[in-house]
């Protein structure tokens, strides 16, 4: 059994290659560029962990893990274009460096190469892997569209605001299902039964929700030196988060009016004032309880998986790492 960190190194050593042809270099340099600016490789490593939970790692799992990481970077290229983001991980985004048209093509070709890697696996698993991969890819696109739709909704208008359940559904589609499917497909390639696959999927889905709650929390209340981002970045960009949505649901009329005005205008003390309303509404305490709720849901499903407890240890350590991180 390997830890998340050990599998990360194993995967990175295999993944750190030239994935594309030399020509036309104007296209393939852009595609290779985003792969070289780093990342935690959480999804492909979770695929390997899902396999190793039930069996020795199947060589085909590395092909699928590579496909998962290529697909993830395809979404990042396109998301950055939609968000008009100039930087990713402190480096220029692909469209900022190579132009929007080339970035679109680089993302497209990366998706094709994801399928090329899946096509390398043995035929006895191919149909099931493709079915899960395609379902997940579709859900991620649906989640991204919902995220963009929500960005157009008003903050103060009850009829136009985003409900907690709607936001949760968006997070499940955009973030959680990719983690869940990565685990499940790894277990599938390891020879796991459907019952174990179901519990592993639910473990990943709930862990993904808890991960997003922690991410929203750290953006508002984390130490910027540890988190690596400025405090209140989501507030500055008027992003709807678990914290904002819950505050709008529990705030007084006066507090809701103040929040609406703050998000409609770029005041120099916007972050400070919004954070004070969050604290007055005890949203920091609520977020920690919400995170714990989904973490416990995840751990329940992990416990239900019918393998030796010792094999689950890396998953437990991963949960601790993702949920209690400070960056």
Protein Blocks (a to p, Z undefined) as FASTA:
>chain_A
ZZfklmmmmmmmmmmccfbdfbdfklmmmmmmmmmngpjhlmmmmmmmmmmmmoccdfkl
mmmmmmmmmmmmmmmmmmmmmnopabgghiacfklmnojklmmmmmmmmmmmmmmmmmmp
cfklmmmmmmmmmmmmmmmmmmmmmmmmmmmpcfklmklmccfklmmmmmmmmmmmmmmm
mmmmmmmmnopafklmmmmmmmmmmmmmmmmmmmmmmmmmmcfklnopaehklmmnopac
fklmmmmmmmcfklmmmmmmmmmpccfklmmmmmmmmmmnommmmmmmmmmmmmmmmmmm
mmmpccdfklmmmmmmmmmmmmmpcZZ
